[in-house]
Amino acid sequence: MSQVPAVRSDVSWQAQCGPLAAFLQDPTVTEIMVNGPGKIFIEQGGMLKKTGAKFDSADELLKLLNLMASAIGKKLDAHTPYIDGRLPDGSRINCIIPPVAIDGPSLTIRKFSVYALSHTQLIASGALDERMAYFLNCCVIARLNIVVCGGTGSGKTTLLNVLSSFIPPHERLVTIEDSAELKIRSENLVRLESRPLTPSDPGITIRSLVINALRMRPDRILVGECRGAEAFDMLTAMNTGHEGSMTTLHANTARDALRRLESMILMAGFEMPIKVIRSNISSAVNLIVQVSRGADGVRRVTEIVEVSSMEGDVILTQDIFQWRPSTGFRSLGFVPQFVRLFKERGVQFPADFFADGYAVKAQKK
């Protein structure tokens, strides 16, 4: 495997990026999108903005793309006109060149933050409220299996980082990702990263890493994102003694996440009746947390949903918390069935937590 070359410093690396250097050094910019040499957009405060910056020519932009490709041990050419990877500073990039990119070379950079946000910072930003954060903390400590879902750029990885901060420090964790983004502070941590298929390299899939992780004596497995056959192995891990495992996936709603899991297992070629697949899902997953980016640019937890059991061929779910523009964050008053596990697993949980007015009383303390 090609090694990422050493970098003198973040500033010296960023200084080689021409008109992008200022955005790379600006901590308020979270994403940079280059649509050809003359159009550079940034995401700032959750909103997309067109900038006045530009490259002098397509050749200048292509030179930068080749520099980035070289830094991650890859090559852009007619045979491989697009690449994904992780820059030396941890930022994720996607580069694509003509003739696939019709209007000229294109570049997307999702900047890497050295520091993971805390749950208090998410509360301050309006991503969730104190009541929801306390509930999620209890769910993680009680070793519930959690799926975080949402669209691209909705904050799934950010929330997974926050959830991982609730894990007791003595537990052994294995993280598995396409590009390492999780920032977990644990001494007993093994970080694994997949490798894409190339003409000269068979690659290493997320699925093979999940299977290997089962042999590493993990207390929990965290998969950065499930996209395919690894979903089945992740469910197997959750069902076979690795309670408290977590993953993310793309879905528009919490219930869509269940259908996505079904689809990934079916598309992977597992020949099982749909009822068996759903039974595996319902017994493995305890909680689904939906995150969305609003029209105001704020990334929020919009649904927290319990996955309970099966009724016939249907997976039963129950809404626990919701966010709506008209009402904000609110508990729907239902007590999840898995609350009984809290006491069994030593988690102190208020008996009146889901009663009306609990959040008001908690704020007065």
C-alpha positions in Angstrom: 0.0 0.0 0.0 1.3 3.4 -0.9 2.2 5.6 2.1 1.1 9.2 2.4 4.2 11.3 2.2 5.3 13.4 5.2 4.2 16.9 5.2 6.3 19.8 6.5 3.3 21.5 8.2 -0.4 22.1 7.6 0.5 25.7 6.6 3.1 24.7 4.0 0.7 22.1 2.6 -2.2 24.5 2.4 0.1 27.2 0.8 0.5 24.9 -2.2 -3.2 25.0 -2.9 -3.3 28.4 -4.6 -6.7 30.1 -4.3 -7.9 27.4 -1.9 -5.3 28.2 0.7 -7.3 30.8 2.5 -10.3 28.5 2.8 -8.2 25.6 4.0 -6.8 27.8 6.8 -10.2 29.3 7.7 -11.7 27.2 10.6 -15.3 28.4 9.7 -15.1 26.8 6.3 -16.2 23.1 6.5 -16.3 22.1 2.8 -14.7 23.4 -0.5 -16.2 22.6 -3.9 -14.4 23.5 -7.1 -16.6 23.2 -10.3 -13.9 23.9 -12.9 -11.2 26.6 -12.6 -13.6 29.6 -12.4 -16.2 28.5 -9.9 -15.2 27.9 -6.3 -17.9 27.3 -3.6 -17.6 26.9 0.1 -19.8 25.7 3.0 -19.7 28.1 5.9 -22.2 28.0 8.8 -24.0 25.2 7.1 -24.7 27.3 4.0 -23.2 27.1 0.5 -21.6 30.3 -0.9 -20.0 31.1 -4.2 -16.6 32.8 -3.7 -14.7 35.3 -5.9 -11.6 33.0 -5.9 -10.6 31.2 -9.1 -7.8 29.3 -10.7 -6.0 31.0 -13.6 -6.6 28.0 -15.9 -7.8 24.4 -16.0 -4.1 23.4 -16.2 -3.4 25.1 -12.8 -6.3 23.3 -11.2 -5.3 20.0 -12.8 -1.7 20.5 -11.4 -3.2 20.8 -7.9 -5.4 17.7 -8.4 -2.3 15.7 -9.4 -0.4 17.0 -6.4 -3.2 15.8 -4.1 -3.4 12.5 -5.9 0.4 12.0 -5.5 0.1 12.9 -1.8 -2.3 10.0 -1.1 -0.4 7.6 -3.3 -2.8 7.6 -6.2 -2.7 8.7 -9.9 -5.2 10.6 -12.0 -5.2 9.6 -15.7 -7.5 8.4 -18.4 -7.8 5.0 -16.8 -8.6 6.4 -13.3 -10.3 9.7 -13.9 -11.6 10.1 -10.4 -10.2 9.3 -6.9 -11.2 9.5 -3.3 -8.8 9.8 -0.5 -7.5 11.5 2.7 -5.1 14.3 2.6 -2.1 14.5 4.9 -4.1 16.8 7.2 -7.0 14.3 7.4 -9.3 16.2 5.0 -11.3 14.0 2.6 -11.0 14.7 -1.1 -12.8 13.7 -4.3 -11.1 14.6 -7.6 -12.5 14.0 -11.1 -11.1 15.1 -14.5 -12.2 15.3 -18.1 -13.5 13.7 -20.2 -15.7 12.4 -17.3 -15.9 15.9 -15.9 -17.4 17.8 -18.8 -16.7 21.3 -17.7 -13.2 20.8 -16.5 -11.4 19.3 -13.5 -13.6 19.2 -10.3 -12.5 19.0 -6.7 -14.4 18.5 -3.4 -12.7 18.8 -0.1 -14.4 18.0 3.2 -12.1 19.6 5.8 -10.9 17.6 8.8 -11.4 19.1 12.2 -8.7 18.1 14.7 -11.1 18.4 17.6 -14.4 16.5 17.9 -17.4 18.5 19.0 -18.8 17.7 22.4 -22.5 17.2 23.2 -22.6 20.6 24.9 -21.4 22.2 21.8 -24.1 20.4 19.8 -26.7 21.6 22.3 -25.4 25.2 22.0 -25.6 25.0 18.2 -29.2 23.8 18.3 -28.5 20.3 17.1 -30.3 18.7 20.0 -31.5 19.6 23.5 -30.2 18.6 26.9 -33.0 16.0 27.4 -32.1 14.2 24.2 -28.4 14.3 24.9 -29.0 12.8 28.4 -31.2 10.1 26.9 -28.6 9.2 24.2 -25.9 9.1 26.8 -27.9 6.6 28.8 -28.5 4.5 25.6 -24.8 4.3 24.9 -23.8 3.4 28.4 -26.5 0.8 28.5 -24.9 -0.7 25.3 -27.8 -0.3 22.9 -27.1 -0.8 19.2 -27.5 2.5 17.4 -27.9 3.5 13.8 -27.3 7.1 12.8 -28.9 8.0 9.5 -29.2 11.1 7.3 -28.3 12.7 4.0 -24.9 13.7 2.7 -23.4 16.4 4.9 -26.1 16.1 7.5 -23.8 15.5 10.4 -23.9 11.7 10.8 -20.2 11.4 11.6 -20.2 14.4 13.9 -23.0 12.8 15.9 -21.3 9.4 15.9 -18.2 11.1 17.3 -20.4 12.6 20.1 -22.0 9.2 20.9 -18.6 7.5 21.0 -17.6 10.1 23.7 -20.2 8.5 26.0 -18.5 5.1 25.8 -16.8 4.1 29.1 -13.0 4.4 28.8 -12.2 0.8 29.8 -13.9 -0.8 26.7 -12.1 -2.0 23.7 -13.2 -0.4 20.5 -12.6 -1.2 16.8 -13.5 1.5 14.2 -13.9 0.7 10.5 -14.1 3.4 7.9 -13.5 4.2 4.2 -11.6 7.4 5.2 -10.7 7.8 8.9 -12.8 10.6 10.2 -13.9 9.4 13.7 -12.1 11.1 16.5 -12.3 8.8 19.5 -10.4 9.3 22.7 -9.7 5.8 24.0 -6.5 4.0 24.8 -7.9 0.6 23.8 -8.8 1.5 20.3 -7.9 -0.1 16.9 -8.6 2.0 13.8 -9.1 0.2 10.5 -9.5 1.7 7.1 -10.6 0.1 3.8 -8.6 0.2 0.6 -10.3 0.6 -2.8 -10.0 -1.8 -5.7 -7.5 -0.9 -8.4 -6.2 -2.7 -11.4 -3.1 -3.7 -9.5 -4.7 -4.2 -6.0 -7.7 -6.3 -5.0 -8.4 -3.8 -2.3 -9.8 -4.4 1.2 -13.5 -4.0 1.8 -15.4 -2.7 4.8 -17.1 -6.1 4.9 -13.8 -8.0 5.2 -12.7 -5.6 8.0 -15.9 -6.1 9.9 -15.4 -9.9 9.7 -11.8 -9.5 10.8 -12.8 -7.2 13.7 -14.9 -10.0 15.2 -11.7 -11.8 15.9 -10.1 -8.9 17.7 -12.1 -9.2 20.9 -13.9 -5.8 20.6 -16.4 -4.7 23.1 -17.9 -2.5 20.5 -17.6 -2.1 16.7 -18.1 1.3 15.1 -18.5 1.3 11.3 -18.2 4.8 9.8 -20.8 4.0 7.2 -22.7 0.9 5.9 -23.2 0.9 2.2 -23.4 -2.7 1.1 -22.8 -6.3 2.2 -21.1 -5.2 5.4 -24.6 -4.3 6.7 -25.3 -8.0 7.2 -22.0 -8.6 9.1 -22.7 -5.5 11.2 -26.1 -6.9 12.2 -24.5 -10.2 12.9 -22.0 -8.5 15.3 -24.8 -6.7 17.0 -26.6 -10.0 17.5 -23.7 -12.0 18.7 -22.3 -10.3 21.8 -21.1 -6.9 20.6 -23.9 -4.8 22.1 -23.3 -1.1 22.0 -22.1 -1.1 18.4 -22.9 1.8 16.1 -22.9 2.7 12.5 -24.2 5.3 10.1 -26.1 5.0 6.7 -27.7 7.3 4.2 -31.5 7.6 4.6 -34.1 10.3 4.5 -36.0 9.2 7.6 -35.5 6.8 10.5 -37.9 4.3 8.9 -36.2 4.6 5.5 -33.1 3.4 7.3 -34.7 0.1 8.0 -35.6 -0.3 4.3 -32.1 0.7 3.4 -30.7 -2.1 5.6 -33.0 -4.6 3.9 -32.0 -3.4 0.5 -28.3 -3.6 1.3 -28.6 -7.2 2.5 -30.7 -8.2 -0.6 -28.4 -6.5 -3.1 -25.4 -8.2 -1.5 -26.9 -11.5 -2.7 -28.0 -13.1 0.6 -30.8 -15.5 -0.2 -33.0 -15.1 2.8 -36.7 -14.6 3.1 -37.6 -10.9 3.8 -39.1 -11.9 7.1 -35.8 -13.4 8.3 -33.9 -10.3 7.2 -36.4 -8.1 9.1 -36.2 -10.3 12.1 -32.4 -9.9 12.1 -32.7 -6.2 11.9 -35.3 -5.9 14.6 -33.3 -8.0 17.0 -30.0 -6.2 16.3 -30.9 -2.6 16.2 -32.3 -0.8 19.2 -32.3 2.8 18.2 -32.3 4.9 15.1 -31.2 8.6 15.2 -32.0 10.7 12.2 -30.0 13.9 11.5 -30.9 16.5 8.9 -29.6 19.8 7.7 -32.3 22.4 7.8 -33.0 25.3 5.4 -31.2 27.5 7.9 -28.0 25.4 7.6 -28.3 24.0 11.1 -27.7 20.2 11.4 -30.2 18.8 13.9 -31.3 15.5 15.4 -34.8 15.4 13.9 -36.0 11.9 15.0 -35.0 9.4 17.7 -36.9 6.1 17.1 -37.0 2.8 19.0 -36.9 -0.4 17.0 -38.8 -2.9 19.1 -40.0 -6.2 17.7 -41.9 -7.9 14.8 -45.6 -8.1 14.2 -46.1 -10.5 11.3 -43.7 -9.3 8.6 -43.5 -5.8 9.9 -40.8 -4.3 12.1 -42.4 -2.3 14.9 -41.0 1.2 15.7 -41.9 3.9 18.1 -41.1 7.6 17.9 -39.4 8.8 21.1 -38.2 12.4 20.2 -38.9 14.7 17.3 -37.9 18.1 16.1 -40.3 20.1 14.0 -40.0 23.8 13.0 -43.3 24.6 14.7 -42.6 22.8 18.0 -38.8 22.5 18.3 -37.5 19.5 20.2 -40.0 17.5 22.1 -40.6 14.1 23.7 -43.7 12.3 22.4 -44.3 10.8 25.9 -43.7 7.2 25.0 -41.5 5.0 27.2 -39.2 2.8 25.1 -39.3 -0.9 25.8 -35.5 -1.0 26.2 -35.6 1.3 29.2 -35.8 -1.9 31.3 -32.2 -2.6 30.2 -31.0 0.6 31.8 -31.5 -0.8 35.3 -30.2 -4.2 34.4 -27.0 -2.6 33.1 -26.5 -0.2 35.9 -27.7 3.0 34.3 -29.6 5.4 36.6 -32.6 6.8 34.7 -35.4 9.0 36.1 -38.8 7.3 36.3 -40.5 10.5 35.1 -38.1 11.3 32.3 -40.8 11.1 29.6 -43.4 13.0 31.5 -44.5 16.5 30.4 -42.4 19.3 31.9 -39.4 17.1 32.8 -37.0 19.3 30.8 -38.2 22.4 32.5 -37.6 20.8 35.9 -34.2 19.6 34.8 -33.2 23.1 33.8 -34.0 24.5 37.2 -31.7 22.1 39.0 
